[in-house]
């Protein structure tokens, strides 16, 4: 155990994700277990620059494991993107007597943490908190499972209307750079087609698929579209294209948007967040820094920030095959 670490800070940054509060709770209580002081940093890197810190104890995080969002708040910080801003942040950390830090967020959060470590040598570990599940080196990110279940529940409800009115629904889900939510939710909700940024299906192939569905006797269809898919200019343009070429379909569009980020975290996300939060403190006390704490084959692992940021999170090819077969 490192004897140099007495006071640890924790913060959330970037887009909120269900389970972030559970992760904060695990970090705070793990600090208490090891006899360490813990401080919360409010509003991410912006709050770090402004010294917006508050001491947190075990009772400070009671009754938050079931809450979505993040009680520490989150914010973007243009100033932190500058060397001067990062110097201010480092100075505020040292002035507050903070010896190490846990950051919860996605690749942007980790990029900032990695640069801060390189410039000032400040010990930092990260927890992957993003609904997109697009961080390399971890099988799952905090918030992904909850978002997935939110999407499936929404599509199930949309299908009721689609079936009642013999309509084609295009349902846009989050995933600017990664199609994990679209692919898994599409399979889970029985979508006829799934459009993801990792694979360019093409408009002609989509039309042929929808024609086959019509000929096979399907009277309604659901197409799940990741927001980063490039098959059309946007989902509204794609809907217009389908209407123009397949006049027998009544096409409707639903954009789920930020509803996917909210809500009570699933049991899986609460457990994952708790495991990773405890793992973060274990890693810091073992002398680890500039790393992410992830999950691989159900084991807690450490992954260098550089690998987590720069590596590519590959889509599950086998699941794409499953989607093709089960949508016949």
Beta strands, then each sheet from edge to edge (+ up, - down):
strand 1: 7-12
strand 2: 37-41
strand 3: 53-56
strand 4: 100-105
strand 5: 123-128
strand 6: 167-173
strand 7: 193-195
strand 8: 221-226
strand 9: 250-255
strand 10: 291-296
strand 11: 299-304
sheet 1: 3+ 2- 1- 4- 5- 10- 11+
sheet 2: 7+ 8+ 6+ 9+
end
